[in-house]
Amino acid sequence: MRTCWHGKRMAREDPAEHELYAFLTTEPHGIVSPIHRVMPVLLTTPEEIDI
């Protein structure tokens, strides 16, 4: 998932365009839970992907 973000960051005074990426996570199922506290969400249908 990618989105363009237009805004100001405090590190600089001049506004810039940034590409931001995000990972959707959820609670892990039985196989993953002994290894990690979250797991990625996989969006597989057009309905899930359309925001």
Buried (B, 14 or more C-beta within 10 A) or exposed (E): EEEEEEEEEEEEEEEEEEEEEEEEEEEBEEEBEEEEEEBEEEEEEEEEEEE
